[in-house]
Each structure stands twice: as structure tokens, then as C-alpha cells.
Amino acid sequence: MLLSNLEIHKALDEKRLVIDPEPLPRVKGLRDKYCPYDSHTVDLKLGNEIKIPKLEAATIDFSAPGSIANLIAQNSEQQILEENRPYTLNPSKFLLAQTLETITLPIIKGSMPLAARIEGKSSRARCGLLVHFTAPTVHPGWSGPLTLEIINLGQAKLNLHLGMPIAQLIVEQVYGEIASNPSQFQNQITPEGRA
């Protein structure tokens, strides 16, 4: 079952969901131009670190031993976004980024766990910006910023600004007790997934 915006607020208050920094305001006031909460989603912002694949990147072999995060790090260049200095994403180009916010979905004994999905924003998609491919799931027990797999599928160059609303989080109730099975990317601090 999807959580409504008010249920998301309740989950935040009860610490069953932690978004740090918390998106504010929770409700749009008369003087607010923007509210990050829609009927059942909350907007997430673009963080400051991006990873751009090297033009001469090696072939990545998924059957090779070792961490995919290390392979990505070896075959990409880091760039740090700064306030008022956007990164221009050209058509057909790909990069990894992460959310400004850290998302935590703690598993609390005696409480129904939460999971989430990250989705793109329609206003960005209409310009050709895809922010995740096939990896929208945020599992119970997760803690860390979310990696964004970003590609420009449009014809125009797109400016990506630090802190711009880039994606939306959909929060769901998970029914039944779960056994924790941490991801290889648990507690990641970089877009490629290094902890």
C-alpha cells in the first residue's frame, strides 16, 4: 500500500522513515512557492557529486570478480557541482549522481517496515531527462543517498543544478516480518556505490 503525504509525514515523525535533510515545507503555505510533497510522493534533490564515464572506458564484465562500485570508479571521472554552476548534460550522454538527501528505512521490531521507490519527475521527463533505468527499489533496512542513473534522451542540452528537484520518492508499507539482507551498496556515500 502506498503512503499518502500525510502518512509520509507520520512515518517521518515516528522515525520509520528518515530523510536527511528533511524536505520542507510539509504543506504549502500562502508564501511558499514550492512544496516537495505531492499527494503520495516527496521530491528529492540533486546532490553535489556526479560520476561521468570516461570516453575511453574499458568494457565492464559483470562476471568478473570484485565490486561493481570499484569498476565504475575506475572508469569514470568525478565532478562536484557547485551553487550557481550547473553541469550541462548533452543529448545521449549518461552519468551517475545521487540525491542530496540520505534515505533511511529502519527495520523496527514490532513495526511494519517501509520500502520505497524512486521515480523521475514528469517536468524533467518531458524534456528528455531520465533519472533511473530499472533500479527504483529502496529496500527495508536501507540507509544512504540514492544513486541516480541519469541520461539525456532529448535533443536539447540540459543544465543540472545542485539542489534542483530531480526525482520523487514513493513510500510503501511492507506486510509481514522480513529477514534483513543488506545490499552491496548499503551505506553508500558515492554515486557508484562506495561505502
VENJOSUL-V862596 format. One record per residue. N is the residue number from 1. PSI is psi in whole degrees, -180 to 180 (none if undefined). NEAR is the number of other ideal C-beta (glycine too) atoms within 10 Angstrom. D_LAST is the distance of its C-alpha to the last C-alpha in Angstrom with 1 decimal. Layout:
[[N:PSI:NEAR:D_LAST] [N:PSI:NEAR:D_LAST]]
//
This chain:
[[1:133:10:30.9] [2:143:14:29.5] [3:137:21:29.3] [4:171:15:31.5] [5:-40:18:30.6] [6:-35:13:32.3] [7:-32:16:30.5] [8:-44:25:27.2] [9:-44:17:28.4] [10:-43:13:29.5] [11:-38:19:26.1] [12:-45:17:24.5] [13:-37:9:27.2] [14:-1:10:26.7] [15:21:11:22.9] [16:-15:21:22.6] [17:131:23:20.7] [18:124:15:18.7] [19:117:20:18.3] [20:118:11:17.3] [21:149:9:19.3] [22:131:13:21.9] [23:131:20:24.0] [24:155:10:27.5] [25:159:12:30.4] [26:-32:16:30.5] [27:138:11:34.1] [28:121:12:35.6] [29:177:8:38.3] [30:-33:4:41.3] [31:-6:6:39.7] [32:131:10:36.3] [33:-21:5:36.0] [34:139:9:32.8] [35:127:16:31.3] [36:-8:21:27.8] [37:127:20:29.1] [38:-167:14:31.3] [39:-35:8:33.2] [40:25:16:30.2] [41:164:23:27.2] [42:133:26:25.2] [43:145:19:24.2] [44:150:26:20.7] [45:159:17:20.5] [46:127:24:19.0] [47:-176:22:16.2] [48:-14:14:16.6] [49:131:18:14.3] [50:153:23:15.6] [51:123:21:15.3] [52:123:17:18.8] [53:139:15:19.7] [54:144:11:21.9] [55:-35:6:25.5] [56:32:6:25.9] [57:143:13:22.8] [58:165:9:23.1] [59:132:6:23.7] [60:121:12:20.6] [61:111:9:21.7] [62:-16:6:19.9] [63:-7:4:21.7] [64:145:9:20.3] [65:158:5:18.2] [66:177:9:14.5] [67:135:14:11.5] [68:-33:14:12.4] [69:-41:18:9.4] [70:-41:12:10.9] [71:-43:17:14.3] [72:-44:20:13.7] [73:-39:17:12.4] [74:-24:13:15.5] [75:24:16:17.8] [76:164:18:17.0] [77:139:13:17.7] [78:141:13:15.8] [79:139:14:18.1] [80:123:11:17.9] [81:142:19:20.3] [82:155:11:22.7] [83:132:9:25.2] [84:16:6:28.3] [85:86:10:27.0] [86:160:15:26.1] [87:129:19:24.7] [88:118:10:27.4] [89:114:23:26.4] [90:158:9:29.3] [91:141:13:30.7] [92:10:11:29.1] [93:150:14:26.0] [94:148:14:22.4] [95:164:20:19.1] [96:141:20:15.6] [97:-174:27:14.9] [98:163:25:13.3] [99:152:23:15.1] [100:-35:21:15.9] [101:146:22:15.7] [102:131:19:13.0] [103:130:21:14.5] [104:128:18:14.8] [105:79:22:17.2] [106:148:15:17.8] [107:113:17:20.0] [108:120:13:22.9] [109:132:5:25.6] [110:1:5:28.9] [111:141:12:27.5] [112:126:14:27.1] [113:159:20:23.5] [114:150:24:22.5] [115:175:17:20.8] [116:167:25:20.6] [117:144:16:21.1] [118:134:22:20.3] [119:159:16:23.4] [120:170:17:24.7] [121:136:18:27.4] [122:-40:8:30.9] [123:-32:9:31.8] [124:-42:19:29.1] [125:-34:14:29.8] [126:-16:9:33.5] [127:2:12:32.7] [128:6:16:30.8] [129:119:19:27.2] [130:126:16:25.1] [131:-9:23:21.6] [132:150:18:20.5] [133:-80:11:22.1] [134:19:6:21.8] [135:63:13:18.6] [136:-10:16:19.6] [137:134:13:18.7] [138:111:23:16.5] [139:155:18:16.9] [140:139:19:18.0] [141:-10:18:15.4] [142:145:23:12.7] [143:123:16:10.8] [144:170:20:9.1] [145:159:21:10.8] [146:136:26:12.5] [147:138:23:12.5] [148:127:25:16.1] [149:100:15:17.9] [150:133:26:20.7] [151:146:17:24.0] [152:105:21:27.4] [153:0:12:30.0] [154:-175:17:32.8] [155:-22:9:35.3] [156:155:11:34.5] [157:145:11:31.8] [158:129:19:29.4] [159:124:11:28.2] [160:121:20:24.7] [161:140:16:24.5] [162:129:19:21.8] [163:3:12:22.1] [164:143:15:24.4] [165:123:17:24.5] [166:-27:24:22.8] [167:174:24:22.3] [168:145:20:23.4] [169:130:23:22.0] [170:124:18:24.4] [171:137:26:24.0] [172:149:18:25.6] [173:136:14:26.8] [174:128:15:26.0] [175:135:9:29.1] [176:163:6:29.2] [177:146:10:27.0] [178:155:14:23.8] [179:129:6:22.0] [180:135:10:18.3] [181:80:9:16.4] [182:143:11:12.6] [183:158:14:11.2] [184:-18:10:9.1] [185:6:19:7.0] [186:136:15:7.2] [187:24:15:5.5] [188:149:21:4.1] [189:-2:12:5.4] [190:158:19:7.2] [191:-33:27:10.0] [192:-11:22:9.5] [193:18:22:6.4] [194:139:14:3.8] [195:none:12:0.0]]
//
